[in-house]
Amino acid sequence: MLGSFTNLVEIDLLRDGKPIQQVQTGVQTDYRILVSHALKRPKADLYAFNLPDRIPFYPLPLRESDLEPLLDLQTLVNELYDEGNYDLVINYTQEPSPPLSKENSAWVDKVLVELGLR
């Protein structure tokens, strides 16, 4: 894939396993989006973020002559959550697996209490 003229977007929203990022930043983050334009390789853009952060907007690579739209993945995730009624399906009294860090666990607990889910 990386040897072809294909654009690549990798979205890592997993909390378990080894991160997919190929770029070593020296900064540990919970999640990552890697955008690799075929014509700019081996360079790539890394959008790193943590659980309390909003998912950053990122450009969707298209053909060189096309205007790249900025994707708002956070709004999409929020809409899917609302449409799927996940607040009625997920038991928020249980701790997630794998466990969250102490900082993220405190943040999640605060948000869930504010929403009346804990």
Biopython code that builds the backbone (N, CA, C, O; Angstrom):
import numpy as np
from Bio.PDB.StructureBuilder import StructureBuilder

atoms = [
    (1, "MET", "N", (0.832, -1.190, 0.000)),
    (1, "MET", "CA", (0.000, 0.000, 0.000)),
    (1, "MET", "C", (0.877, 1.254, 0.000)),
    (1, "MET", "O", (0.650, 2.167, -0.794)),
    (2, "LEU", "N", (1.874, 1.303, 0.884)),
    (2, "LEU", "CA", (2.689, 2.504, 0.986)),
    (2, "LEU", "C", (3.583, 2.703, -0.230)),
    (2, "LEU", "O", (4.083, 3.807, -0.445)),
    (3, "GLY", "N", (3.796, 1.668, -1.027)),
    (3, "GLY", "CA", (4.583, 1.788, -2.244)),
    (3, "GLY", "C", (3.744, 2.165, -3.451)),
    (3, "GLY", "O", (4.280, 2.321, -4.548)),
    (4, "SER", "N", (2.446, 2.313, -3.273)),
    (4, "SER", "CA", (1.551, 2.625, -4.386)),
    (4, "SER", "C", (1.234, 4.122, -4.393)),
    (4, "SER", "O", (1.700, 4.872, -3.535)),
    (5, "PHE", "N", (0.447, 4.535, -5.361)),
    (5, "PHE", "CA", (-0.006, 5.919, -5.439)),
    (5, "PHE", "C", (-1.388, 6.066, -4.816)),
    (5, "PHE", "O", (-2.214, 6.847, -5.290)),
    (6, "THR", "N", (-1.631, 5.312, -3.754)),
    (6, "THR", "CA", (-2.900, 5.347, -3.042)),
    (6, "THR", "C", (-2.761, 6.211, -1.800)),
    (6, "THR", "O", (-1.805, 6.065, -1.039)),
    (7, "ASN", "N", (-3.710, 7.104, -1.597)),
    (7, "ASN", "CA", (-3.752, 7.863, -0.356)),
    (7, "ASN", "C", (-4.222, 6.937, 0.756)),
    (7, "ASN", "O", (-4.967, 5.987, 0.513)),
    (8, "LEU", "N", (-3.782, 7.220, 1.977)),
    (8, "LEU", "CA", (-4.107, 6.351, 3.099)),
    (8, "LEU", "C", (-4.512, 7.175, 4.310)),
    (8, "LEU", "O", (-3.855, 8.157, 4.657)),
    (9, "VAL", "N", (-5.607, 6.763, 4.953)),
    (9, "VAL", "CA", (-6.020, 7.349, 6.228)),
    (9, "VAL", "C", (-6.197, 6.197, 7.197)),
    (9, "VAL", "O", (-7.007, 5.298, 6.969)),
    (10, "GLU", "N", (-5.434, 6.228, 8.280)),
    (10, "GLU", "CA", (-5.569, 5.216, 9.337)),
    (10, "GLU", "C", (-6.152, 5.905, 10.567)),
    (10, "GLU", "O", (-5.622, 6.914, 11.031)),
    (11, "ILE", "N", (-7.236, 5.361, 11.086)),
    (11, "ILE", "CA", (-7.891, 5.914, 12.273)),
    (11, "ILE", "C", (-7.777, 4.889, 13.382)),
    (11, "ILE", "O", (-8.338, 3.797, 13.286)),
    (12, "ASP", "N", (-7.055, 5.233, 14.430)),
    (12, "ASP", "CA", (-6.833, 4.326, 15.551)),
    (12, "ASP", "C", (-7.639, 4.810, 16.751)),
    (12, "ASP", "O", (-7.232, 5.734, 17.455)),
    (13, "LEU", "N", (-8.794, 4.171, 16.975)),
    (13, "LEU", "CA", (-9.645, 4.491, 18.124)),
    (13, "LEU", "C", (-9.662, 3.341, 19.127)),
    (13, "LEU", "O", (-10.534, 3.274, 19.993)),
    (14, "LEU", "N", (-8.691, 2.438, 19.001)),
    (14, "LEU", "CA", (-8.610, 1.293, 19.906)),
    (14, "LEU", "C", (-7.768, 1.642, 21.129)),
    (14, "LEU", "O", (-6.810, 2.410, 21.040)),
    (15, "ARG", "N", (-8.137, 1.072, 22.260)),
    (15, "ARG", "CA", (-7.379, 1.324, 23.480)),
    (15, "ARG", "C", (-6.510, 0.143, 23.867)),
    (15, "ARG", "O", (-5.802, 0.201, 24.872)),
    (16, "ASP", "N", (-6.551, -0.915, 23.094)),
    (16, "ASP", "CA", (-5.802, -2.124, 23.419)),
    (16, "ASP", "C", (-4.865, -2.440, 22.261)),
    (16, "ASP", "O", (-5.153, -2.115, 21.110)),
    (17, "GLY", "N", (-3.753, -3.071, 22.573)),
    (17, "GLY", "CA", (-2.826, -3.457, 21.522)),
    (17, "GLY", "C", (-1.822, -2.377, 21.214)),
    (17, "GLY", "O", (-1.747, -1.350, 21.889)),
    (18, "LYS", "N", (-1.057, -2.633, 20.186)),
    (18, "LYS", "CA", (0.004, -1.724, 19.779)),
    (18, "LYS", "C", (-0.564, -0.653, 18.844)),
    (18, "LYS", "O", (-1.322, -0.979, 17.931)),
    (19, "PRO", "N", (-0.209, 0.624, 19.058)),
    (19, "PRO", "CA", (-0.717, 1.687, 18.183)),
    (19, "PRO", "C", (-0.320, 1.458, 16.727)),
    (19, "PRO", "O", (0.749, 0.917, 16.445)),
    (20, "ILE", "N", (-1.187, 1.873, 15.811)),
    (20, "ILE", "CA", (-0.928, 1.682, 14.387)),
    (20, "ILE", "C", (0.022, 2.720, 13.814)),
    (20, "ILE", "O", (0.538, 2.548, 12.710)),
    (21, "GLN", "N", (0.256, 3.793, 14.554)),
    (21, "GLN", "CA", (1.036, 4.880, 13.970)),
    (21, "GLN", "C", (2.420, 4.411, 13.553)),
    (21, "GLN", "O", (3.060, 3.622, 14.248)),
    (22, "GLN", "N", (2.855, 4.891, 12.450)),
    (22, "GLN", "CA", (4.173, 4.573, 11.935)),
    (22, "GLN", "C", (5.178, 5.669, 12.268)),
    (22, "GLN", "O", (6.382, 5.490, 12.088)),
    (23, "VAL", "N", (4.685, 6.790, 12.749)),
    (23, "VAL", "CA", (5.538, 7.923, 13.061)),
    (23, "VAL", "C", (5.809, 7.922, 14.562)),
    (23, "VAL", "O", (4.878, 7.834, 15.361)),
    (24, "GLN", "N", (7.050, 8.018, 14.938)),
    (24, "GLN", "CA", (7.410, 8.072, 16.351)),
    (24, "GLN", "C", (7.475, 9.535, 16.786)),
    (24, "GLN", "O", (8.345, 10.281, 16.336)),
    (25, "THR", "N", (6.562, 9.941, 17.653)),
    (25, "THR", "CA", (6.502, 11.333, 18.086)),
    (25, "THR", "C", (7.121, 11.537, 19.460)),
    (25, "THR", "O", (7.474, 12.661, 19.819)),
    (26, "GLY", "N", (7.256, 10.477, 20.223)),
    (26, "GLY", "CA", (7.763, 10.614, 21.578)),
    (26, "GLY", "C", (6.692, 11.028, 22.569)),
    (26, "GLY", "O", (6.958, 11.081, 23.770)),
    (27, "VAL", "N", (5.493, 11.323, 22.101)),
    (27, "VAL", "CA", (4.385, 11.732, 22.961)),
    (27, "VAL", "C", (3.328, 10.632, 22.916)),
    (27, "VAL", "O", (2.882, 10.230, 21.841)),
    (28, "GLN", "N", (2.936, 10.151, 24.091)),
    (28, "GLN", "CA", (1.927, 9.101, 24.171)),
    (28, "GLN", "C", (0.540, 9.735, 24.157)),
    (28, "GLN", "O", (0.248, 10.628, 24.952)),
    (29, "THR", "N", (-0.310, 9.265, 23.249)),
    (29, "THR", "CA", (-1.691, 9.732, 23.197)),
    (29, "THR", "C", (-2.607, 8.519, 23.156)),
    (29, "THR", "O", (-2.178, 7.409, 22.838)),
    (30, "ASP", "N", (-3.869, 8.745, 23.480)),
    (30, "ASP", "CA", (-4.842, 7.654, 23.487)),
    (30, "ASP", "C", (-5.205, 7.209, 22.074)),
    (30, "ASP", "O", (-5.335, 6.013, 21.812)),
    (31, "TYR", "N", (-5.365, 8.157, 21.176)),
    (31, "TYR", "CA", (-5.857, 7.860, 19.834)),
    (31, "TYR", "C", (-5.080, 8.644, 18.789)),
    (31, "TYR", "O", (-4.448, 9.656, 19.090)),
    (32, "ARG", "N", (-5.141, 8.149, 17.538)),
    (32, "ARG", "CA", (-4.391, 8.772, 16.466)),
    (32, "ARG", "C", (-5.119, 8.641, 15.134)),
    (32, "ARG", "O", (-5.840, 7.674, 14.887)),
    (33, "ILE", "N", (-4.907, 9.643, 14.283)),
    (33, "ILE", "CA", (-5.328, 9.570, 12.885)),
    (33, "ILE", "C", (-4.091, 9.890, 12.060)),
    (33, "ILE", "O", (-3.467, 10.934, 12.246)),
    (34, "LEU", "N", (-3.742, 8.998, 11.160)),
    (34, "LEU", "CA", (-2.577, 9.179, 10.303)),
    (34, "LEU", "C", (-3.068, 9.387, 8.875)),
    (34, "LEU", "O", (-3.799, 8.555, 8.337)),
    (35, "VAL", "N", (-2.664, 10.501, 8.261)),
    (35, "VAL", "CA", (-3.058, 10.814, 6.884)),
    (35, "VAL", "C", (-1.797, 10.812, 6.031)),
    (35, "VAL", "O", (-0.887, 11.614, 6.243)),
    (36, "SER", "N", (-1.758, 9.902, 5.067)),
    (36, "SER", "CA", (-0.595, 9.748, 4.199)),
    (36, "SER", "C", (-1.015, 10.003, 2.752)),
    (36, "SER", "O", (-1.730, 9.205, 2.147)),
    (37, "HIS", "N", (-0.559, 11.126, 2.215)),
    (37, "HIS", "CA", (-0.815, 11.464, 0.812)),
    (37, "HIS", "C", (0.191, 10.707, -0.054)),
    (37, "HIS", "O", (1.386, 10.698, 0.241)),
    (38, "ALA", "N", (-0.285, 10.088, -1.099)),
    (38, "ALA", "CA", (0.587, 9.292, -1.971)),
    (38, "ALA", "C", (1.757, 10.105, -2.505)),
    (38, "ALA", "O", (2.869, 9.589, -2.617)),
    (39, "LEU", "N", (1.520, 11.362, -2.832)),
    (39, "LEU", "CA", (2.572, 12.177, -3.451)),
    (39, "LEU", "C", (3.518, 12.814, -2.430)),
    (39, "LEU", "O", (4.511, 13.431, -2.816)),
    (40, "LYS", "N", (3.228, 12.677, -1.149)),
    (40, "LYS", "CA", (4.070, 13.287, -0.113)),
    (40, "LYS", "C", (4.862, 12.260, 0.698)),
    (40, "LYS", "O", (5.594, 12.631, 1.615)),
    (41, "ARG", "N", (4.721, 10.974, 0.368)),
    (41, "ARG", "CA", (5.419, 9.953, 1.133)),
    (41, "ARG", "C", (6.913, 10.096, 0.997)),
    (41, "ARG", "O", (7.382, 10.453, -0.084)),
    (42, "PRO", "N", (7.686, 9.840, 2.029)),
    (42, "PRO", "CA", (7.307, 9.114, 3.238)),
    (42, "PRO", "C", (6.720, 9.998, 4.342)),
    (42, "PRO", "O", (6.442, 9.501, 5.434)),
    (43, "LYS", "N", (6.529, 11.279, 4.087)),
    (43, "LYS", "CA", (5.947, 12.153, 5.104)),
    (43, "LYS", "C", (4.455, 11.866, 5.237)),
    (43, "LYS", "O", (3.788, 11.485, 4.275)),
    (44, "ALA", "N", (3.951, 12.059, 6.451)),
    (44, "ALA", "CA", (2.535, 11.873, 6.737)),
    (44, "ALA", "C", (2.149, 12.857, 7.832)),
    (44, "ALA", "O", (3.008, 13.370, 8.550)),
    (45, "ASP", "N", (0.868, 13.114, 7.954)),
    (45, "ASP", "CA", (0.355, 13.998, 9.000)),
    (45, "ASP", "C", (-0.279, 13.146, 10.083)),
    (45, "ASP", "O", (-1.098, 12.270, 9.803)),
    (46, "LEU", "N", (0.111, 13.414, 11.332)),
    (46, "LEU", "CA", (-0.416, 12.676, 12.472)),
    (46, "LEU", "C", (-1.288, 13.607, 13.296)),
    (46, "LEU", "O", (-0.846, 14.679, 13.710)),
    (47, "TYR", "N", (-2.522, 13.198, 13.532)),
    (47, "TYR", "CA", (-3.463, 13.933, 14.370)),
    (47, "TYR", "C", (-3.673, 13.093, 15.624)),
    (47, "TYR", "O", (-4.445, 12.135, 15.622)),
    (48, "ALA", "N", (-2.980, 13.464, 16.686)),
    (48, "ALA", "CA", (-3.027, 12.704, 17.931)),
    (48, "ALA", "C", (-3.939, 13.418, 18.923)),
    (48, "ALA", "O", (-3.963, 14.647, 18.989)),
    (49, "PHE", "N", (-4.689, 12.631, 19.693)),
    (49, "PHE", "CA", (-5.600, 13.231, 20.659)),
    (49, "PHE", "C", (-5.862, 12.245, 21.791)),
    (49, "PHE", "O", (-5.588, 11.049, 21.681)),
    (50, "ASN", "N", (-6.395, 12.777, 22.868)),
    (50, "ASN", "CA", (-6.687, 11.974, 24.054)),
    (50, "ASN", "C", (-8.191, 11.886, 24.272)),
    (50, "ASN", "O", (-8.963, 12.616, 23.651)),
    (51, "LEU", "N", (-8.596, 10.993, 25.151)),
    (51, "LEU", "CA", (-10.011, 10.733, 25.383)),
    (51, "LEU", "C", (-10.827, 11.990, 25.680)),
    (51, "LEU", "O", (-11.900, 12.144, 25.097)),
    (52, "PRO", "N", (-10.383, 12.897, 26.554)),
    (52, "PRO", "CA", (-11.208, 14.078, 26.830)),
    (52, "PRO", "C", (-11.267, 15.083, 25.678)),
    (52, "PRO", "O", (-12.115, 15.976, 25.677)),
    (53, "ASP", "N", (-10.373, 14.942, 24.701)),
    (53, "ASP", "CA", (-10.292, 15.905, 23.601)),
    (53, "ASP", "C", (-11.335, 15.615, 22.532)),
    (53, "ASP", "O", (-11.811, 14.489, 22.387)),
    (54, "ARG", "N", (-11.672, 16.647, 21.800)),
    (54, "ARG", "CA", (-12.509, 16.488, 20.609)),
    (54, "ARG", "C", (-11.643, 15.833, 19.534)),
    (54, "ARG", "O", (-10.459, 16.147, 19.412)),
    (55, "ILE", "N", (-12.226, 14.935, 18.764)),
    (55, "ILE", "CA", (-11.484, 14.344, 17.645)),
    (55, "ILE", "C", (-11.170, 15.477, 16.673)),
    (55, "ILE", "O", (-12.074, 16.206, 16.266)),
    (56, "PRO", "N", (-9.905, 15.632, 16.296)),
    (56, "PRO", "CA", (-9.565, 16.756, 15.418)),
    (56, "PRO", "C", (-10.117, 16.581, 14.001)),
    (56, "PRO", "O", (-10.270, 15.464, 13.507)),
    (57, "PHE", "N", (-10.408, 17.701, 13.375)),
    (57, "PHE", "CA", (-10.740, 17.690, 11.954)),
    (57, "PHE", "C", (-9.477, 17.269, 11.209)),
    (57, "PHE", "O", (-8.367, 17.592, 11.633)),
    (58, "TYR", "N", (-9.643, 16.556, 10.111)),
    (58, "TYR", "CA", (-8.480, 16.198, 9.296)),
    (58, "TYR", "C", (-8.890, 16.192, 7.828)),
    (58, "TYR", "O", (-10.046, 15.918, 7.507)),
    (59, "PRO", "N", (-7.949, 16.491, 6.938)),
    (59, "PRO", "CA", (-8.289, 16.531, 5.516)),
    (59, "PRO", "C", (-8.376, 15.133, 4.932)),
    (59, "PRO", "O", (-7.572, 14.261, 5.260)),
    (60, "LEU", "N", (-9.344, 14.928, 4.078)),
    (60, "LEU", "CA", (-9.484, 13.658, 3.370)),
    (60, "LEU", "C", (-8.706, 13.772, 2.068)),
    (60, "LEU", "O", (-9.081, 14.555, 1.196)),
    (61, "PRO", "N", (-7.625, 13.001, 1.919)),
    (61, "PRO", "CA", (-6.819, 13.133, 0.706)),
    (61, "PRO", "C", (-7.561, 12.598, -0.519)),
    (61, "PRO", "O", (-8.104, 11.493, -0.514)),
    (62, "LEU", "N", (-7.562, 13.412, -1.556)),
    (62, "LEU", "CA", (-8.190, 13.048, -2.822)),
    (62, "LEU", "C", (-7.142, 13.189, -3.923)),
    (62, "LEU", "O", (-5.943, 13.174, -3.644)),
    (63, "ARG", "N", (-7.582, 13.325, -5.152)),
    (63, "ARG", "CA", (-6.628, 13.572, -6.235)),
    (63, "ARG", "C", (-5.961, 14.919, -6.021)),
    (63, "ARG", "O", (-6.524, 15.801, -5.373)),
    (64, "GLU", "N", (-4.779, 15.075, -6.557)),
    (64, "GLU", "CA", (-4.000, 16.296, -6.350)),
    (64, "GLU", "C", (-4.759, 17.550, -6.771)),
    (64, "GLU", "O", (-4.601, 18.598, -6.145)),
    (65, "SER", "N", (-5.560, 17.467, -7.793)),
    (65, "SER", "CA", (-6.277, 18.641, -8.302)),
    (65, "SER", "C", (-7.574, 18.929, -7.533)),
    (65, "SER", "O", (-8.184, 19.978, -7.737)),
    (66, "ASP", "N", (-7.995, 18.029, -6.669)),
    (66, "ASP", "CA", (-9.255, 18.200, -5.938)),
    (66, "ASP", "C", (-9.037, 18.909, -4.610)),
    (66, "ASP", "O", (-8.004, 18.741, -3.961)),
    (67, "LEU", "N", (-10.013, 19.692, -4.223)),
    (67, "LEU", "CA", (-9.999, 20.341, -2.918)),
    (67, "LEU", "C", (-10.292, 19.283, -1.851)),
    (67, "LEU", "O", (-11.283, 18.559, -1.950)),
    (68, "GLU", "N", (-9.445, 19.195, -0.847)),
    (68, "GLU", "CA", (-9.621, 18.185, 0.194)),
    (68, "GLU", "C", (-10.595, 18.680, 1.259)),
    (68, "GLU", "O", (-10.346, 19.709, 1.887)),
    (69, "PRO", "N", (-11.694, 17.969, 1.470)),
    (69, "PRO", "CA", (-12.626, 18.380, 2.525)),
    (69, "PRO", "C", (-12.050, 18.046, 3.904)),
    (69, "PRO", "O", (-11.320, 17.069, 4.068)),
    (70, "LEU", "N", (-12.393, 18.870, 4.881)),
    (70, "LEU", "CA", (-12.028, 18.574, 6.268)),
    (70, "LEU", "C", (-13.117, 17.694, 6.854)),
    (70, "LEU", "O", (-14.296, 18.048, 6.817)),
    (71, "LEU", "N", (-12.723, 16.545, 7.395)),
    (71, "LEU", "CA", (-13.701, 15.628, 7.972)),
    (71, "LEU", "C", (-13.881, 15.912, 9.455)),
    (71, "LEU", "O", (-12.917, 16.137, 10.187)),
    (72, "ASP", "N", (-15.125, 15.897, 9.874)),
    (72, "ASP", "CA", (-15.491, 16.105, 11.268)),
    (72, "ASP", "C", (-15.973, 14.771, 11.834)),
    (72, "ASP", "O", (-17.175, 14.529, 11.944)),
    (73, "LEU", "N", (-15.032, 13.922, 12.185)),
    (73, "LEU", "CA", (-15.354, 12.588, 12.675)),
    (73, "LEU", "C", (-16.099, 12.643, 14.013)),
    (73, "LEU", "O", (-16.932, 11.779, 14.290)),
    (74, "GLN", "N", (-15.807, 13.652, 14.845)),
    (74, "GLN", "CA", (-16.464, 13.756, 16.149)),
    (74, "GLN", "C", (-17.967, 13.906, 16.007)),
    (74, "GLN", "O", (-18.723, 13.257, 16.729)),
    (75, "THR", "N", (-18.409, 14.746, 15.094)),
    (75, "THR", "CA", (-19.845, 14.920, 14.883)),
    (75, "THR", "C", (-20.476, 13.623, 14.399)),
    (75, "THR", "O", (-21.572, 13.268, 14.832)),
    (76, "LEU", "N", (-19.799, 12.916, 13.508)),
    (76, "LEU", "CA", (-20.301, 11.635, 13.011)),
    (76, "LEU", "C", (-20.442, 10.623, 14.151)),
    (76, "LEU", "O", (-21.463, 9.944, 14.255)),
    (77, "VAL", "N", (-19.422, 10.521, 15.003)),
    (77, "VAL", "CA", (-19.474, 9.594, 16.143)),
    (77, "VAL", "C", (-20.623, 9.976, 17.075)),
    (77, "VAL", "O", (-21.364, 9.108, 17.536)),
    (78, "ASN", "N", (-20.771, 11.260, 17.350)),
    (78, "ASN", "CA", (-21.857, 11.718, 18.226)),
    (78, "ASN", "C", (-23.234, 11.373, 17.646)),
    (78, "ASN", "O", (-24.124, 10.921, 18.367)),
    (79, "GLU", "N", (-23.398, 11.589, 16.345)),
    (79, "GLU", "CA", (-24.678, 11.293, 15.711)),
    (79, "GLU", "C", (-24.967, 9.788, 15.704)),
    (79, "GLU", "O", (-26.105, 9.376, 15.930)),
    (80, "LEU", "N", (-23.954, 8.978, 15.448)),
    (80, "LEU", "CA", (-24.143, 7.526, 15.482)),
    (80, "LEU", "C", (-24.507, 7.058, 16.883)),
    (80, "LEU", "O", (-25.358, 6.184, 17.046)),
    (81, "TYR", "N", (-23.868, 7.635, 17.893)),
    (81, "TYR", "CA", (-24.171, 7.296, 19.285)),
    (81, "TYR", "C", (-25.632, 7.617, 19.599)),
    (81, "TYR", "O", (-26.344, 6.801, 20.185)),
    (82, "ASP", "N", (-26.071, 8.813, 19.202)),
    (82, "ASP", "CA", (-27.453, 9.231, 19.468)),
    (82, "ASP", "C", (-28.453, 8.368, 18.703)),
    (82, "ASP", "O", (-29.456, 7.928, 19.266)),
    (83, "GLU", "N", (-28.183, 8.130, 17.430)),
    (83, "GLU", "CA", (-29.093, 7.338, 16.592)),
    (83, "GLU", "C", (-29.175, 5.887, 17.072)),
    (83, "GLU", "O", (-30.235, 5.265, 16.995)),
    (84, "GLY", "N", (-28.067, 5.354, 17.563)),
    (84, "GLY", "CA", (-28.030, 3.966, 18.020)),
    (84, "GLY", "C", (-28.551, 3.773, 19.429)),
    (84, "GLY", "O", (-28.646, 2.643, 19.908)),
    (85, "ASN", "N", (-28.896, 4.880, 20.108)),
    (85, "ASN", "CA", (-29.396, 4.822, 21.490)),
    (85, "ASN", "C", (-28.454, 4.042, 22.405)),
    (85, "ASN", "O", (-28.897, 3.261, 23.247)),
    (86, "TYR", "N", (-27.153, 4.262, 22.230)),
    (86, "TYR", "CA", (-26.179, 3.530, 23.023)),
    (86, "TYR", "C", (-26.285, 3.839, 24.519)),
    (86, "TYR", "O", (-25.867, 3.030, 25.347)),
    (87, "ASP", "N", (-26.837, 4.998, 24.869)),
    (87, "ASP", "CA", (-27.017, 5.296, 26.289)),
    (87, "ASP", "C", (-28.009, 4.336, 26.938)),
    (87, "ASP", "O", (-28.019, 4.182, 28.160)),
    (88, "LEU", "N", (-28.845, 3.687, 26.121)),
    (88, "LEU", "CA", (-29.796, 2.706, 26.640)),
    (88, "LEU", "C", (-29.255, 1.280, 26.595)),
    (88, "LEU", "O", (-29.803, 0.386, 27.240)),
    (89, "VAL", "N", (-28.187, 1.067, 25.837)),
    (89, "VAL", "CA", (-27.656, -0.272, 25.609)),
    (89, "VAL", "C", (-26.425, -0.567, 26.468)),
    (89, "VAL", "O", (-26.237, -1.692, 26.930)),
    (90, "ILE", "N", (-25.602, 0.440, 26.673)),
    (90, "ILE", "CA", (-24.337, 0.247, 27.394)),
    (90, "ILE", "C", (-24.562, 0.411, 28.890)),
    (90, "ILE", "O", (-25.235, 1.345, 29.326)),
    (91, "ASN", "N", (-23.998, -0.496, 29.668)),
    (91, "ASN", "CA", (-24.063, -0.410, 31.124)),
    (91, "ASN", "C", (-22.884, 0.429, 31.608)),
    (91, "ASN", "O", (-21.763, -0.067, 31.728)),
    (92, "TYR", "N", (-23.145, 1.690, 31.880)),
    (92, "TYR", "CA", (-22.086, 2.615, 32.262)),
    (92, "TYR", "C", (-21.668, 2.492, 33.727)),
    (92, "TYR", "O", (-20.777, 3.215, 34.171)),
    (93, "THR", "N", (-22.290, 1.596, 34.479)),
    (93, "THR", "CA", (-21.849, 1.370, 35.856)),
    (93, "THR", "C", (-20.644, 0.437, 35.894)),
    (93, "THR", "O", (-19.932, 0.376, 36.897)),
    (94, "GLN", "N", (-20.417, -0.286, 34.806)),
    (94, "GLN", "CA", (-19.261, -1.188, 34.729)),
    (94, "GLN", "C", (-18.058, -0.432, 34.194)),
    (94, "GLN", "O", (-18.188, 0.486, 33.385)),
    (95, "GLU", "N", (-16.882, -0.837, 34.663)),
    (95, "GLU", "CA", (-15.643, -0.243, 34.171)),
    (95, "GLU", "C", (-15.314, -0.836, 32.806)),
    (95, "GLU", "O", (-15.570, -2.017, 32.571)),
    (96, "PRO", "N", (-14.753, -0.037, 31.908)),
    (96, "PRO", "CA", (-14.418, -0.554, 30.577)),
    (96, "PRO", "C", (-13.238, -1.519, 30.625)),
    (96, "PRO", "O", (-12.441, -1.507, 31.563)),
    (97, "SER", "N", (-13.150, -2.338, 29.611)),
    (97, "SER", "CA", (-12.032, -3.268, 29.479)),
    (97, "SER", "C", (-11.383, -3.017, 28.127)),
    (97, "SER", "O", (-12.065, -3.049, 27.103)),
    (98, "PRO", "N", (-10.098, -2.771, 28.105)),
    (98, "PRO", "CA", (-9.156, -2.676, 29.211)),
    (98, "PRO", "C", (-9.423, -1.420, 30.040)),
    (98, "PRO", "O", (-10.050, -0.471, 29.569)),
    (99, "PRO", "N", (-8.935, -1.430, 31.285)),
    (99, "PRO", "CA", (-9.183, -0.287, 32.176)),
    (99, "PRO", "C", (-8.587, 1.004, 31.626)),
    (99, "PRO", "O", (-7.585, 0.989, 30.910)),
    (100, "LEU", "N", (-9.217, 2.109, 31.972)),
    (100, "LEU", "CA", (-8.712, 3.430, 31.611)),
    (100, "LEU", "C", (-7.604, 3.847, 32.565)),
    (100, "LEU", "O", (-7.460, 3.279, 33.648)),
    (101, "SER", "N", (-6.827, 4.834, 32.161)),
    (101, "SER", "CA", (-5.841, 5.423, 33.070)),
    (101, "SER", "C", (-6.602, 6.115, 34.200)),
    (101, "SER", "O", (-7.806, 6.344, 34.085)),
    (102, "LYS", "N", (-5.916, 6.445, 35.280)),
    (102, "LYS", "CA", (-6.571, 7.121, 36.406)),
    (102, "LYS", "C", (-7.169, 8.457, 35.972)),
    (102, "LYS", "O", (-8.283, 8.802, 36.364)),
    (103, "GLU", "N", (-6.417, 9.208, 35.157)),
    (103, "GLU", "CA", (-6.893, 10.515, 34.702)),
    (103, "GLU", "C", (-8.133, 10.372, 33.821)),
    (103, "GLU", "O", (-9.114, 11.093, 34.002)),
    (104, "ASN", "N", (-8.088, 9.446, 32.871)),
    (104, "ASN", "CA", (-9.229, 9.245, 31.985)),
    (104, "ASN", "C", (-10.426, 8.683, 32.732)),
    (104, "ASN", "O", (-11.569, 9.030, 32.431)),
    (105, "SER", "N", (-10.170, 7.816, 33.702)),
    (105, "SER", "CA", (-11.255, 7.238, 34.493)),
    (105, "SER", "C", (-11.977, 8.320, 35.285)),
    (105, "SER", "O", (-13.205, 8.313, 35.369)),
    (106, "ALA", "N", (-11.225, 9.246, 35.865)),
    (106, "ALA", "CA", (-11.835, 10.350, 36.620)),
    (106, "ALA", "C", (-12.650, 11.245, 35.693)),
    (106, "ALA", "O", (-13.738, 11.689, 36.059)),
    (107, "TRP", "N", (-12.132, 11.511, 34.499)),
    (107, "TRP", "CA", (-12.850, 12.343, 33.532)),
    (107, "TRP", "C", (-14.140, 11.664, 33.088)),
    (107, "TRP", "O", (-15.189, 12.307, 33.042)),
    (108, "VAL", "N", (-14.079, 10.370, 32.761)),
    (108, "VAL", "CA", (-15.256, 9.616, 32.326)),
    (108, "VAL", "C", (-16.301, 9.590, 33.431)),
    (108, "VAL", "O", (-17.488, 9.788, 33.169)),
    (109, "ASP", "N", (-15.869, 9.345, 34.667)),
    (109, "ASP", "CA", (-16.805, 9.305, 35.793)),
    (109, "ASP", "C", (-17.527, 10.639, 35.945)),
    (109, "ASP", "O", (-18.739, 10.669, 36.160)),
    (110, "LYS", "N", (-16.790, 11.741, 35.833)),
    (110, "LYS", "CA", (-17.388, 13.070, 35.947)),
    (110, "LYS", "C", (-18.436, 13.285, 34.853)),
    (110, "LYS", "O", (-19.535, 13.763, 35.132)),
    (111, "VAL", "N", (-18.102, 12.936, 33.617)),
    (111, "VAL", "CA", (-19.032, 13.116, 32.496)),
    (111, "VAL", "C", (-20.279, 12.254, 32.691)),
    (111, "VAL", "O", (-21.398, 12.727, 32.489)),
    (112, "LEU", "N", (-20.091, 10.998, 33.080)),
    (112, "LEU", "CA", (-21.230, 10.095, 33.254)),
    (112, "LEU", "C", (-22.135, 10.529, 34.403)),
    (112, "LEU", "O", (-23.354, 10.380, 34.320)),
    (113, "VAL", "N", (-21.551, 11.064, 35.473)),
    (113, "VAL", "CA", (-22.358, 11.583, 36.590)),
    (113, "VAL", "C", (-23.169, 12.782, 36.104)),
    (113, "VAL", "O", (-24.357, 12.894, 36.406)),
    (114, "GLU", "N", (-22.520, 13.686, 35.343)),
    (114, "GLU", "CA", (-23.225, 14.866, 34.831)),
    (114, "GLU", "C", (-24.394, 14.475, 33.912)),
    (114, "GLU", "O", (-25.414, 15.164, 33.882)),
    (115, "LEU", "N", (-24.247, 13.385, 33.174)),
    (115, "LEU", "CA", (-25.290, 12.921, 32.268)),
    (115, "LEU", "C", (-26.326, 12.019, 32.945)),
    (115, "LEU", "O", (-27.290, 11.584, 32.316)),
    (116, "GLY", "N", (-26.109, 11.745, 34.244)),
    (116, "GLY", "CA", (-27.038, 10.880, 34.968)),
    (116, "GLY", "C", (-26.917, 9.418, 34.617)),
    (116, "GLY", "O", (-27.849, 8.648, 34.853)),
    (117, "LEU", "N", (-25.795, 9.017, 34.062)),
    (117, "LEU", "CA", (-25.588, 7.615, 33.694)),
    (117, "LEU", "C", (-24.805, 6.843, 34.764)),
    (117, "LEU", "O", (-24.582, 5.641, 34.622)),
    (118, "ARG", "N", (-24.396, 7.518, 35.812)),
    (118, "ARG", "CA", (-23.723, 6.878, 36.954)),
    (118, "ARG", "C", (-24.210, 7.500, 38.223)),
    (118, "ARG", "O", (-23.774, 7.112, 39.308)),
]
sb = StructureBuilder()
sb.init_structure("model")
sb.init_model(0)
sb.init_chain("A")
sb.init_seg("    ")
for serial, (resi, resn, name, xyz) in enumerate(atoms, 1):
    if name == "N":
        sb.init_residue(resn, " ", resi, " ")
    sb.init_atom(name, np.array(xyz, "f"), 0.0, 1.0, " ", f" {name:<3s}", serial, name[0])
structure = sb.get_structure()
